[in-house]
Amino acid sequence: MRNIEQGIKDYVAMKKAMGFSFVHQEGKLKQFLLFLKRKQKKHLTSALAQEWALAGRSKPDWWSACKLSVLRHFAIYWKTIDPKTELWPVNLWPIRYKRKNPYIYTNEEIQRIMKTCRELRPHDSLRPLTFATLFGFIATCGLRLSEALTIKKSDVDLENGVVAVRRAKFYKPRMVPLHRTTLKMLTEYSIARENFCTKYLPPHHQRSDLFFISNNDAPITTGVAEWTFDKIALKCGVRKEPRRGPRLHDLRHTFIVRSLEDWYRQGKDVEVLLPILATYVGHTQPGSTYWYITITPELMGLASERLDKYMGGLSQ
């Protein structure tokens, strides 16, 4: 009989052959395999699964429940091969993910963030313009940070004003048209980027193909971007204490909410436009975008006003 290590390899290969990316799940299953080897166990049991998923915690949380769910799907497959495999109830840990309420920035706050970015040191380096452009790009296009950081120079079509987001969440690449102000911002950064690299990098240096780079032409990690935003937000007064308060990801939330507000004010058919917005920001389904209608009192008021007018028209 195959051992569990080979079973995980075969299971992952099967899932990928079926078209699933399965990167996250593969990583979790490999972690469980290492855990099993440390325990010197050969069979998957309910007790071992829960111990691994808890990872020393006294009680399960959402992440623990996710790990257990990934392992349970494998356990169903593996039990057909190893009868000693134990299954546990699907709702053993009935924990649902609680979505954080986003912070919606004012235009004045975004301007303060951008201004403070340009004050970063060293003043004569690419760093101030890099983060001002990166954060501005996220704010005006609603991209995820991970998407913005993995955009390559070849993905940015400055002539036609469009950016290709190829390494998107859920593996759903998309084309993002740019507003003229965003296009101007990216164009200025592209020119400054090339001038900086030409001036400060060695002649035979193999240049990065990423659009956003650090001063030494290296990729910018999500950790560095988050850390920099924390410093910027504190300095300009958007945050009151480190690592707490409005997040970088809230720039994306703000873009979506402001887009919806503008459409309601302009009297546009939001129901028709919502799927377009969902595609633009990379949501897998419009339902994820509908959630934003309940975010701010102003947006909720605009939606209610539209509904009142519609219902009033029906009663006449």
Backbone bond lengths (Angstrom), bond angles and torsions (degrees), N, CA, C in turn:
res aa  C-N    CA-C-N  psi(-1)  N-CA   C-N-CA  omega(-1)  CA-C   N-CA-C  phi
1 M - - - 1.458 - - 1.530 110.15 -
2 R 1.301 117.68 143.03 1.462 121.73 177.10 1.525 110.48 -62.45
3 N 1.327 117.60 144.94 1.454 119.45 173.94 1.530 109.39 -82.42
4 I 1.327 116.41 170.77 1.461 120.15 -173.50 1.533 111.92 -67.39
5 E 1.335 117.60 -29.38 1.469 120.56 178.24 1.529 110.46 -62.91
6 Q 1.336 115.81 -46.10 1.456 119.54 177.72 1.527 110.19 -67.73
7 G 1.328 115.77 -34.23 1.460 120.17 178.89 1.525 111.97 -62.00
8 I 1.322 116.59 -41.18 1.470 120.39 177.96 1.529 110.62 -65.78
9 K 1.329 116.54 -41.61 1.471 120.12 177.87 1.526 110.98 -60.30
10 D 1.327 116.25 -45.78 1.469 120.56 -179.39 1.525 111.13 -66.13
11 Y 1.346 116.50 -39.25 1.461 121.45 -179.42 1.532 110.58 -64.73
12 V 1.318 116.27 -44.72 1.472 120.94 178.91 1.525 110.45 -63.70
13 A 1.339 115.93 -43.95 1.466 120.22 179.47 1.522 111.04 -61.48
14 M 1.323 116.30 -38.90 1.465 121.04 179.26 1.529 110.49 -64.45
15 K 1.331 116.82 -45.51 1.461 121.08 -179.60 1.529 111.36 -62.61
16 K 1.314 116.83 -42.62 1.465 120.15 179.83 1.520 111.07 -67.74
17 A 1.340 116.63 -35.29 1.462 120.42 177.40 1.519 111.26 -66.19
18 M 1.333 116.62 -24.87 1.460 121.69 178.55 1.532 112.36 -82.74
19 G 1.358 115.82 -4.29 1.461 119.52 176.83 1.516 115.21 105.91
20 F 1.340 117.42 -2.93 1.466 120.26 178.47 1.531 109.83 -79.04
21 S 1.335 116.72 141.96 1.471 118.90 176.56 1.531 109.80 -69.22
22 F 1.317 116.70 -45.74 1.463 124.69 170.12 1.531 114.27 58.11
23 V 1.329 117.37 26.15 1.463 120.72 -179.20 1.525 110.69 -71.64
24 H 1.325 116.85 -49.64 1.459 121.45 -179.23 1.530 110.41 -61.97
25 Q 1.316 116.66 -46.29 1.462 120.29 -177.82 1.527 111.97 -65.36
26 E 1.323 116.51 -39.26 1.465 120.43 178.41 1.524 110.65 -60.36
27 G 1.327 116.19 -43.01 1.461 120.25 179.18 1.516 112.06 -61.48
28 K 1.337 116.70 -42.42 1.465 120.34 179.79 1.531 111.45 -65.32
29 L 1.320 115.90 -41.40 1.470 119.00 -179.62 1.532 111.67 -66.77
30 K 1.308 117.29 -34.45 1.463 120.93 176.49 1.536 110.32 -67.62
31 Q 1.331 115.96 -37.18 1.464 120.02 176.54 1.529 110.76 -63.54
32 F 1.331 115.30 -41.49 1.467 118.64 178.98 1.528 110.78 -65.18
33 L 1.315 116.90 -37.24 1.462 120.79 179.15 1.525 110.85 -61.80
34 L 1.325 117.29 -42.82 1.468 121.35 177.12 1.533 110.43 -62.73
35 F 1.335 115.45 -41.03 1.468 120.55 177.38 1.526 110.47 -60.30
36 L 1.317 115.82 -43.08 1.465 121.40 -178.37 1.533 110.89 -64.35
37 K 1.322 116.07 -38.39 1.469 120.29 179.45 1.522 110.75 -68.14
38 R 1.343 116.39 -39.50 1.466 119.44 177.87 1.524 110.97 -63.39
39 K 1.327 115.76 -35.75 1.466 120.82 178.93 1.528 112.07 -79.74
40 Q 1.336 116.02 -10.05 1.462 122.60 -178.40 1.533 111.36 57.74
41 K 1.328 114.23 44.13 1.457 121.28 178.17 1.533 109.52 -112.75
42 K 1.325 115.11 151.77 1.460 120.14 -178.34 1.522 113.39 -112.32
43 H 1.341 116.66 -16.48 1.453 119.80 -175.13 1.531 110.81 -119.61
44 L 1.317 114.59 146.38 1.465 121.37 -178.86 1.522 109.17 -86.01
45 T 1.329 115.78 115.40 1.468 119.84 178.87 1.525 109.99 -117.59
46 S 1.313 115.98 163.03 1.456 121.60 179.50 1.526 111.20 -62.02
47 A 1.318 116.55 -40.96 1.464 120.75 -178.84 1.529 111.43 -64.50
48 L 1.334 116.13 -43.44 1.458 119.85 178.80 1.526 111.18 -65.42
49 A 1.331 116.07 -40.50 1.465 120.72 -179.74 1.530 110.60 -60.51
50 Q 1.330 116.38 -44.55 1.463 120.21 -178.87 1.528 111.52 -69.18
51 E 1.322 116.78 -39.50 1.466 120.17 178.53 1.522 110.65 -61.46
52 W 1.339 116.22 -43.06 1.462 120.37 179.34 1.530 111.39 -65.94
53 A 1.327 116.87 -44.21 1.462 120.74 -177.44 1.528 111.70 -66.46
54 L 1.325 117.38 -35.46 1.466 120.97 179.58 1.528 112.06 -70.69
55 A 1.323 116.61 -33.47 1.479 121.69 177.47 1.526 111.82 52.25
56 G 1.333 116.71 44.22 1.455 120.55 176.72 1.518 115.13 90.21
57 R 1.348 118.01 -7.54 1.471 119.71 179.40 1.523 110.09 -73.64
58 S 1.318 116.07 153.28 1.455 120.58 179.82 1.523 112.07 -77.89
59 K 1.327 116.47 -27.42 1.458 120.65 178.02 1.529 109.78 -145.22
60 P 1.326 117.79 153.92 1.466 120.54 -176.41 1.519 112.80 -70.72
61 D 1.317 115.93 148.64 1.454 122.41 171.46 1.519 108.05 -122.61
62 W 1.326 116.40 -170.58 1.463 120.05 -176.60 1.524 111.99 -62.59
63 W 1.343 116.94 -40.49 1.465 120.17 -179.48 1.518 111.21 -66.28
64 S 1.328 116.30 -38.34 1.461 120.07 177.29 1.526 110.60 -62.22
65 A 1.326 115.78 -42.99 1.467 120.68 179.64 1.522 111.18 -63.40
66 C 1.334 116.47 -37.61 1.473 120.30 177.88 1.525 110.92 -63.88
67 K 1.323 116.85 -45.04 1.466 121.22 178.94 1.521 110.90 -60.63
68 L 1.338 115.50 -44.12 1.464 119.79 -179.20 1.527 111.18 -64.70
69 S 1.338 116.73 -35.30 1.457 121.02 179.56 1.534 111.11 -66.10
70 V 1.335 116.00 -43.04 1.469 120.44 177.76 1.529 110.13 -60.04
71 L 1.319 115.45 -44.80 1.464 119.99 -177.95 1.522 111.59 -68.47
72 R 1.332 117.70 -33.92 1.467 120.42 -179.05 1.525 111.23 -65.03
73 H 1.334 117.06 -38.91 1.466 120.14 178.45 1.529 110.56 -62.47
74 F 1.346 115.71 -39.00 1.459 118.29 176.18 1.522 110.31 -68.24
75 A 1.332 117.46 -39.02 1.469 121.49 -178.11 1.522 111.57 -60.60
76 I 1.332 117.08 -37.09 1.468 120.91 177.88 1.532 109.98 -61.37
77 Y 1.331 115.22 -43.58 1.474 120.81 177.37 1.533 111.15 -65.96
78 W 1.347 116.36 -45.91 1.448 120.64 -172.50 1.531 112.30 -71.72
79 K 1.315 117.80 -26.23 1.476 120.65 -179.30 1.526 111.19 -64.95
80 T 1.329 117.95 -26.62 1.464 120.44 177.95 1.528 111.43 -69.85
81 I 1.343 115.46 -16.69 1.462 120.68 -179.37 1.529 111.16 -106.94
82 D 1.346 115.63 -41.81 1.461 120.91 178.41 1.528 108.11 -114.98
83 P 1.318 118.69 100.66 1.475 122.33 -178.22 1.525 113.69 -60.69
84 K 1.343 118.03 -19.00 1.456 120.66 179.88 1.527 112.59 -77.95
85 T 1.307 116.19 -5.62 1.469 120.44 177.52 1.524 109.78 -66.13
86 E 1.316 116.47 134.03 1.463 121.67 179.16 1.533 110.81 -101.44
87 L 1.322 115.64 137.64 1.457 121.09 173.99 1.525 108.99 -104.52
88 W 1.298 116.35 150.64 1.461 121.56 178.82 1.532 108.21 -122.33
89 P 1.322 118.71 158.98 1.472 120.69 -178.39 1.517 111.86 -57.05
90 V 1.317 116.36 142.51 1.456 121.32 -177.93 1.525 111.43 -62.59
91 N 1.333 117.08 -29.08 1.469 121.45 -178.68 1.528 111.53 -105.48
92 L 1.324 116.28 32.20 1.464 120.57 -179.11 1.531 110.71 -57.34
93 W 1.322 116.12 -43.90 1.471 122.03 175.48 1.524 108.09 -119.13
94 P 1.305 118.22 85.71 1.482 120.94 -176.50 1.533 111.95 -76.46
95 I 1.324 115.42 71.54 1.466 120.90 -178.13 1.521 109.27 -111.58
96 R 1.302 115.97 126.65 1.458 120.74 178.70 1.521 110.35 -104.75
97 Y 1.318 115.20 147.32 1.465 120.46 178.22 1.526 109.93 -69.68
98 K 1.326 115.59 127.73 1.460 120.66 178.19 1.516 109.13 -99.16
99 R 1.315 115.07 112.28 1.456 120.09 -175.99 1.526 110.88 -72.13
100 K 1.330 116.09 133.21 1.453 120.34 179.38 1.527 110.43 -71.74
101 N 1.321 115.44 140.56 1.447 119.03 174.51 1.522 109.11 -71.32
102 P 1.317 117.78 124.44 1.466 119.78 -177.68 1.520 112.14 -74.46
103 Y 1.300 115.43 157.85 1.453 122.00 172.93 1.525 107.20 -97.68
104 I 1.319 116.94 130.65 1.459 120.80 -179.73 1.530 108.39 -102.99
105 Y 1.308 115.60 113.75 1.459 121.50 -177.37 1.536 111.63 -72.12
106 T 1.318 115.74 148.19 1.456 120.43 169.47 1.532 107.61 -83.54
107 N 1.316 116.68 161.07 1.469 120.13 177.26 1.525 110.74 -60.66
108 E 1.325 116.24 -35.27 1.461 120.23 -179.50 1.528 110.70 -66.50
109 E 1.326 117.87 -38.39 1.464 121.40 178.30 1.526 111.17 -66.23
110 I 1.313 117.05 -40.32 1.468 120.30 178.23 1.518 110.39 -64.33
111 Q 1.327 116.90 -39.80 1.463 120.79 177.81 1.528 110.66 -63.79
112 R 1.331 117.16 -38.84 1.464 120.32 177.59 1.522 111.34 -64.85
113 I 1.336 116.92 -39.07 1.469 120.92 177.53 1.523 110.09 -62.38
114 M 1.319 116.45 -46.15 1.467 120.88 -179.12 1.531 111.31 -63.02
115 K 1.329 116.04 -43.72 1.465 120.96 -179.31 1.521 110.79 -63.09
116 T 1.334 116.63 -42.32 1.459 120.89 -178.88 1.525 111.02 -68.74
117 C 1.324 117.56 -32.72 1.477 120.82 175.87 1.526 110.58 -58.20
118 R 1.316 115.76 -40.09 1.465 120.16 -177.03 1.524 112.27 -72.15
119 E 1.339 116.57 -8.07 1.463 120.57 177.68 1.520 112.08 -97.37
120 L 1.336 116.71 3.07 1.464 120.52 178.87 1.529 110.78 -62.66
121 R 1.323 114.66 154.33 1.459 120.05 176.77 1.514 110.58 -107.76
122 P 1.334 116.88 156.05 1.471 129.20 -4.72 1.535 111.42 -67.31
123 H 1.334 116.82 139.77 1.451 121.13 -176.02 1.531 112.81 -65.10
124 D 1.343 116.69 -31.11 1.466 120.16 -176.98 1.528 112.36 -92.39
125 S 1.346 116.81 13.59 1.463 120.53 -179.97 1.524 110.56 -101.35
126 L 1.324 115.30 -178.46 1.467 121.26 178.58 1.525 110.93 -82.01
127 R 1.316 117.94 -16.81 1.470 122.91 -171.87 1.533 114.23 -55.30
128 P 1.343 120.03 -48.83 1.471 118.73 -179.14 1.528 113.06 -58.11
129 L 1.332 116.77 -44.53 1.465 120.53 -178.48 1.525 111.25 -71.91
130 T 1.331 116.81 -33.59 1.470 120.49 179.65 1.524 110.82 -59.88
131 F 1.325 116.87 -50.67 1.461 119.20 -176.24 1.526 112.42 -76.17
132 A 1.308 117.60 -31.30 1.470 119.27 174.79 1.521 109.91 -63.81
133 T 1.325 116.47 -41.47 1.468 120.93 179.87 1.518 111.39 -71.93
134 L 1.329 116.93 -42.45 1.467 121.49 179.97 1.522 110.96 -60.58
135 F 1.325 117.00 -51.31 1.465 120.26 -178.74 1.523 111.51 -67.83
136 G 1.324 116.19 -36.18 1.459 119.51 177.16 1.521 111.92 -66.80
137 F 1.310 116.48 -37.76 1.464 122.63 178.19 1.521 110.84 -62.17
138 I 1.331 116.60 -44.47 1.465 121.32 178.09 1.524 110.42 -64.10
139 A 1.334 116.10 -41.50 1.468 120.66 -177.42 1.521 112.86 -67.62
140 T 1.324 117.53 -34.26 1.471 120.54 -175.78 1.524 114.03 -93.90
141 C 1.339 117.26 -13.18 1.467 120.27 -179.21 1.525 113.09 -122.42
142 G 1.329 117.40 -7.17 1.461 120.19 177.00 1.510 114.23 68.76
143 L 1.326 118.38 26.48 1.463 120.85 179.73 1.520 111.06 -76.31
144 R 1.313 115.62 157.55 1.457 121.63 168.31 1.529 107.59 -77.85
145 L 1.327 116.30 151.63 1.463 120.24 179.98 1.525 110.98 -58.35
146 S 1.340 116.83 -44.23 1.466 120.76 -178.42 1.527 111.20 -61.18
147 E 1.325 116.69 -34.41 1.468 120.48 178.78 1.522 111.01 -69.58
148 A 1.330 115.75 -44.72 1.462 119.85 -177.93 1.529 111.29 -64.05
149 L 1.328 117.02 -39.65 1.468 120.66 -176.44 1.523 113.39 -72.14
150 T 1.326 118.08 -20.24 1.470 120.29 -178.28 1.528 112.83 -101.62
151 I 1.330 117.20 5.21 1.463 120.18 176.66 1.528 109.48 -70.21
152 K 1.309 116.09 133.51 1.458 121.56 179.90 1.528 110.65 -96.70
153 K 1.317 115.18 163.75 1.475 119.56 178.84 1.526 110.41 -58.50
154 S 1.317 116.36 -37.79 1.466 120.67 -178.90 1.523 112.61 -70.40
155 D 1.343 116.90 -15.30 1.468 120.70 178.85 1.525 112.29 -81.79
156 V 1.338 116.17 -16.91 1.466 121.22 -175.44 1.527 109.35 -98.56
157 D 1.315 116.20 107.76 1.460 122.50 179.21 1.530 108.33 -98.29
158 L 1.334 116.21 91.65 1.457 120.94 -176.89 1.522 111.92 -72.24
159 E 1.307 117.00 -25.97 1.468 120.31 -179.55 1.520 111.24 -68.61
160 N 1.334 116.86 -41.13 1.462 120.69 -178.40 1.532 113.05 -101.64
161 G 1.334 117.06 -0.85 1.455 120.54 176.20 1.513 114.56 66.39
162 V 1.325 116.82 48.67 1.468 120.29 -179.72 1.522 109.04 -146.24
163 V 1.340 115.64 147.12 1.463 121.65 178.11 1.517 108.91 -121.67
164 A 1.317 116.27 133.67 1.464 121.35 177.16 1.525 108.67 -92.53
165 V 1.328 116.09 118.61 1.469 121.32 176.67 1.519 106.46 -97.18
166 R 1.314 116.34 98.53 1.470 120.73 -172.72 1.532 112.54 -95.43
167 R 1.330 117.26 -33.64 1.469 119.95 -178.09 1.525 108.37 -100.09
168 A 1.338 114.52 63.71 1.458 121.42 -174.64 1.522 111.27 -91.18
169 K 1.340 114.99 160.65 1.458 120.67 174.97 1.531 108.99 -63.97
170 F 1.310 117.05 146.86 1.462 124.14 -178.24 1.534 111.64 64.49
171 Y 1.349 116.30 11.59 1.465 121.64 175.73 1.535 111.76 56.62
172 K 1.355 114.33 42.87 1.454 120.36 178.11 1.529 108.47 -117.36
173 P 1.342 117.58 84.60 1.467 120.19 -179.89 1.528 110.77 -63.38
174 R 1.326 115.74 153.80 1.466 120.35 -177.86 1.529 109.99 -153.88
175 M 1.309 115.42 162.47 1.458 122.68 176.21 1.524 108.09 -104.03
176 V 1.325 117.03 130.76 1.462 122.07 -176.60 1.527 109.71 -115.11
177 P 1.343 118.04 107.40 1.471 120.76 175.56 1.526 109.78 -67.13
178 L 1.329 117.16 146.84 1.454 121.76 -175.50 1.523 111.89 -108.19
179 H 1.326 116.08 139.94 1.454 120.80 171.03 1.531 107.76 -69.47
180 R 1.312 116.95 154.38 1.468 119.82 -175.02 1.528 112.11 -59.91
181 T 1.339 117.66 -34.47 1.462 119.57 178.72 1.525 111.04 -69.35
182 T 1.327 116.97 -36.84 1.462 120.98 177.44 1.519 110.32 -69.00
183 L 1.322 116.29 -40.21 1.466 120.96 177.91 1.523 110.18 -61.28
184 K 1.323 117.10 -42.30 1.472 121.71 178.47 1.525 110.30 -62.34
185 M 1.326 116.46 -43.02 1.458 121.94 179.97 1.534 111.51 -62.53
186 L 1.340 116.70 -45.72 1.464 120.61 -179.97 1.524 111.88 -68.07
187 T 1.322 116.13 -35.10 1.467 120.24 178.50 1.521 110.61 -65.17
188 E 1.319 116.64 -44.81 1.460 120.91 179.02 1.523 110.80 -62.35
189 Y 1.332 116.30 -40.12 1.467 119.24 179.47 1.530 110.78 -68.00
190 S 1.326 116.70 -40.76 1.468 120.26 -179.86 1.523 111.28 -59.66
191 I 1.328 116.42 -42.37 1.473 120.72 179.35 1.528 110.19 -66.86
192 A 1.351 115.84 -46.27 1.468 119.91 -179.60 1.529 111.18 -64.00
193 R 1.315 116.46 -36.74 1.466 121.90 178.99 1.518 110.97 -61.41
194 E 1.336 116.15 -48.17 1.461 120.39 -178.92 1.530 111.20 -66.16
195 N 1.326 116.52 -40.31 1.473 120.25 179.20 1.523 110.78 -64.23
196 F 1.318 116.62 -41.36 1.455 120.95 -179.71 1.529 110.62 -65.03
197 C 1.322 117.17 -46.13 1.467 121.10 -179.45 1.533 111.09 -63.12
198 T 1.311 116.44 -40.37 1.465 120.87 179.81 1.525 111.05 -64.79
199 K 1.331 115.52 -37.76 1.465 120.72 -175.47 1.519 113.26 -79.57
200 Y 1.342 117.78 -38.32 1.457 119.91 -169.76 1.524 115.83 -110.32
201 L 1.322 118.45 -15.68 1.465 119.36 -178.85 1.521 110.95 -93.23
202 P 1.339 117.63 148.54 1.467 120.61 177.89 1.531 111.08 -58.19
203 P 1.332 118.08 148.34 1.477 121.92 -177.14 1.522 114.23 -55.73
204 H 1.332 116.62 -35.87 1.469 119.81 -176.71 1.526 112.69 -96.99
205 H 1.320 116.38 14.03 1.462 120.41 179.94 1.528 110.49 -68.22
206 Q 1.335 116.48 132.69 1.461 121.86 176.87 1.526 108.49 -79.81
207 R 1.312 117.19 105.23 1.457 121.05 -173.19 1.531 112.53 -71.84
208 S 1.317 114.11 146.86 1.464 120.79 177.26 1.522 109.94 -69.07
209 D 1.335 115.92 145.61 1.463 119.98 176.98 1.525 111.90 -92.15
210 L 1.350 116.93 2.51 1.461 120.53 177.48 1.531 110.08 -77.37
211 F 1.316 116.08 148.87 1.462 120.13 -178.86 1.531 110.88 -75.65
212 F 1.332 117.40 -45.37 1.463 121.54 178.41 1.522 109.25 -97.42
213 I 1.330 115.92 124.07 1.463 120.74 -176.43 1.529 110.48 -133.83
214 S 1.332 115.17 162.15 1.458 120.89 174.78 1.526 108.86 -84.30
215 N 1.330 116.54 -178.63 1.462 120.81 -177.89 1.525 113.43 -63.71
216 N 1.334 116.95 -25.81 1.472 119.65 178.90 1.527 112.06 -100.42
217 D 1.334 115.46 20.86 1.469 122.14 176.22 1.528 112.11 67.04
218 A 1.332 116.78 26.32 1.458 121.46 178.31 1.530 109.43 -99.61
219 P 1.345 117.69 159.41 1.472 120.03 176.53 1.523 111.18 -62.19
220 I 1.320 116.70 151.71 1.461 122.23 174.36 1.518 107.51 -96.49
221 T 1.304 117.11 122.83 1.460 120.55 -179.37 1.530 110.18 -81.63
222 T 1.323 115.77 160.58 1.463 119.34 177.71 1.530 110.27 -63.38
223 G 1.332 116.35 -34.42 1.457 120.44 179.08 1.523 111.94 -62.64
224 V 1.326 116.70 -44.38 1.470 121.38 179.16 1.527 110.21 -65.33
225 A 1.332 116.60 -42.33 1.465 120.39 179.71 1.529 111.08 -63.33
226 E 1.338 116.76 -43.39 1.462 120.94 178.81 1.531 110.94 -65.29
227 W 1.321 116.65 -41.60 1.461 121.48 179.57 1.525 110.42 -63.38
228 T 1.326 115.98 -43.62 1.466 120.61 179.27 1.519 110.95 -64.36
229 F 1.331 116.36 -41.87 1.466 119.49 178.83 1.524 110.49 -63.03
230 D 1.319 117.12 -38.04 1.462 121.38 178.75 1.531 110.30 -59.15
231 K 1.339 116.28 -44.78 1.464 120.59 179.84 1.528 111.09 -66.27
232 I 1.316 115.76 -41.54 1.462 120.84 -179.80 1.526 110.54 -64.91
233 A 1.338 116.27 -46.32 1.465 121.20 -177.77 1.526 111.56 -63.32
234 L 1.331 116.81 -36.29 1.466 120.59 177.18 1.522 110.89 -68.67
235 K 1.310 116.39 -44.05 1.464 120.91 -176.21 1.522 112.17 -65.60
236 C 1.343 116.49 -38.39 1.468 119.06 -177.24 1.531 112.58 -91.18
237 G 1.348 117.30 0.60 1.448 120.74 174.17 1.512 116.06 88.24
238 V 1.327 118.18 5.97 1.467 120.63 178.28 1.526 109.90 -72.30
239 R 1.338 116.67 -35.97 1.458 122.41 173.51 1.520 110.10 -108.58
240 K 1.325 115.37 147.69 1.459 120.95 179.78 1.518 112.09 -98.91
241 E 1.333 117.83 -22.94 1.459 121.60 179.05 1.524 109.00 -147.03
242 P 1.338 117.52 154.77 1.464 121.01 -175.97 1.527 113.42 -58.62
243 R 1.327 115.15 138.32 1.465 123.83 172.97 1.525 113.26 60.26
244 R 1.299 117.88 20.13 1.460 121.45 176.85 1.520 109.77 -135.90
245 G 1.321 115.31 145.07 1.454 118.76 179.18 1.519 111.66 105.40
246 P 1.321 117.48 -158.27 1.474 121.93 -177.91 1.525 111.78 -53.33
247 R 1.321 115.43 136.71 1.464 121.43 -176.26 1.520 111.31 -104.15
248 L 1.318 114.66 164.56 1.464 120.34 174.36 1.523 109.82 -61.33
249 H 1.332 117.00 -40.15 1.469 121.00 -178.89 1.527 111.83 -63.25
250 D 1.337 116.77 -21.46 1.462 119.87 179.08 1.523 112.84 -68.23
251 L 1.322 117.39 -15.95 1.470 119.68 173.30 1.529 109.60 -64.05
252 R 1.309 116.33 -36.97 1.468 121.43 176.89 1.527 110.08 -66.60
253 H 1.346 116.22 -45.79 1.464 120.00 177.61 1.533 111.12 -58.14
254 T 1.328 115.38 -41.38 1.463 120.74 -178.63 1.519 111.03 -62.24
255 F 1.324 116.38 -42.34 1.469 120.48 179.10 1.522 111.26 -58.64
256 I 1.329 116.60 -44.54 1.465 120.59 -177.76 1.520 110.91 -66.46
257 V 1.339 116.84 -45.88 1.468 120.60 -178.77 1.519 111.35 -64.22
258 R 1.333 117.07 -44.39 1.472 120.02 -179.56 1.529 111.26 -65.00
259 S 1.323 117.03 -34.92 1.471 120.40 177.71 1.525 110.20 -63.13
260 L 1.332 116.31 -44.12 1.461 120.83 179.20 1.533 110.98 -65.40
261 E 1.324 116.98 -42.52 1.462 120.46 178.97 1.520 111.35 -60.36
262 D 1.333 116.06 -44.59 1.466 120.17 179.78 1.524 111.40 -61.34
263 W 1.311 117.13 -40.09 1.469 120.05 -179.68 1.515 111.48 -66.04
264 Y 1.332 116.05 -41.39 1.467 119.04 178.66 1.531 110.58 -63.60
265 R 1.323 117.19 -43.15 1.464 120.59 -179.50 1.523 111.61 -63.97
266 Q 1.329 115.98 -35.22 1.464 120.78 -178.48 1.521 112.77 -82.16
267 G 1.342 116.42 -2.56 1.452 120.24 178.50 1.512 113.96 74.24
268 K 1.332 117.24 21.92 1.459 120.26 -178.58 1.525 110.74 -80.10
269 D 1.321 114.80 160.82 1.465 121.05 -179.60 1.532 108.42 -79.84
270 V 1.336 115.94 93.93 1.467 121.31 -175.31 1.523 111.10 -64.21
271 E 1.326 117.13 -36.05 1.465 120.26 -178.92 1.520 111.44 -60.93
272 V 1.324 116.38 -36.03 1.465 120.82 178.60 1.527 110.69 -75.34
273 L 1.343 116.13 -36.92 1.461 120.67 -174.81 1.524 114.09 -81.80
274 L 1.332 117.38 -20.95 1.460 120.33 -177.78 1.534 113.93 -56.78
275 P 1.335 118.96 -46.20 1.477 118.15 177.87 1.527 112.54 -60.81
276 I 1.334 116.83 -31.22 1.468 120.48 177.79 1.522 110.00 -68.26
277 L 1.343 116.13 -44.14 1.459 120.20 177.52 1.527 110.51 -63.66
278 A 1.329 116.62 -40.41 1.467 120.63 179.27 1.525 110.58 -59.29
279 T 1.319 116.26 -42.62 1.469 120.79 178.39 1.518 110.90 -66.51
280 Y 1.330 116.33 -41.20 1.472 122.15 -177.74 1.526 111.24 -60.30
281 V 1.338 116.48 -42.25 1.472 119.45 -176.85 1.526 112.53 -92.89
282 G 1.342 117.48 -1.64 1.459 120.28 174.31 1.504 115.35 86.37
283 H 1.349 117.51 24.34 1.460 119.48 174.18 1.526 109.26 -76.64
284 T 1.322 116.54 143.58 1.460 119.67 -179.06 1.523 112.16 -75.31
285 Q 1.348 116.66 -22.56 1.452 120.38 179.60 1.527 109.45 -151.28
286 P 1.325 118.49 148.54 1.462 121.85 -178.53 1.529 113.36 -57.96
287 G 1.334 117.47 -25.59 1.456 120.36 -179.88 1.523 112.70 -56.99
288 S 1.336 116.62 -33.11 1.465 120.33 178.18 1.525 110.78 -66.09
289 T 1.327 116.17 -30.17 1.465 120.88 179.99 1.524 110.95 -82.46
290 Y 1.328 117.94 -33.60 1.464 121.68 177.75 1.527 111.21 -57.15
291 W 1.320 116.93 -32.33 1.461 121.91 -178.76 1.521 111.75 -54.97
292 Y 1.337 117.16 -32.64 1.458 121.15 -175.04 1.527 113.02 -68.94
293 I 1.328 117.90 -18.95 1.462 120.28 -179.29 1.529 110.84 -62.30
294 T 1.318 117.77 -25.27 1.468 121.50 -177.92 1.529 112.52 -92.87
295 I 1.338 118.26 3.81 1.455 120.77 -170.81 1.526 113.60 -73.00
296 T 1.332 118.84 -48.71 1.459 121.00 -175.74 1.525 110.55 -115.99
297 P 1.335 117.76 147.92 1.463 120.99 176.24 1.530 112.07 -57.87
298 E 1.352 115.87 -36.67 1.459 119.37 -179.74 1.523 111.02 -64.35
299 L 1.327 116.36 -46.01 1.461 120.08 -179.54 1.523 110.72 -66.93
300 M 1.329 116.40 -40.19 1.453 119.88 177.59 1.521 110.42 -63.50
301 G 1.342 116.32 -38.06 1.461 120.49 178.53 1.514 112.54 -65.83
302 L 1.345 115.92 -40.84 1.464 120.14 178.57 1.522 110.75 -64.69
303 A 1.340 116.25 -41.22 1.464 120.50 179.36 1.532 110.31 -65.74
304 S 1.347 116.51 -41.06 1.468 120.69 179.72 1.521 110.89 -65.99
305 E 1.333 115.75 -40.19 1.470 120.08 178.37 1.523 110.93 -61.99
306 R 1.335 115.72 -41.20 1.465 119.81 178.34 1.532 109.89 -63.21
307 L 1.337 115.95 -42.28 1.466 119.98 -179.93 1.530 110.93 -65.00
308 D 1.339 116.66 -40.79 1.470 120.35 179.09 1.517 111.28 -60.54
309 K 1.328 116.65 -43.17 1.468 120.42 179.66 1.523 110.56 -64.41
310 Y 1.344 114.93 -39.31 1.467 119.19 -179.49 1.530 110.63 -66.68
311 M 1.331 116.74 -45.16 1.463 120.70 -179.37 1.530 110.90 -67.55
312 G 1.335 116.13 -35.85 1.454 119.90 176.73 1.500 111.97 -64.01
313 G 1.330 116.02 -37.66 1.462 120.20 178.50 1.506 111.95 -67.28
314 L 1.332 116.33 -33.68 1.463 120.03 179.62 1.538 111.71 -69.57
315 S 1.334 116.17 -32.21 1.464 120.10 -175.35 1.520 112.59 -79.96
316 Q 1.327 116.20 -14.79 1.466 118.67 -178.42 1.525 111.52 -79.07
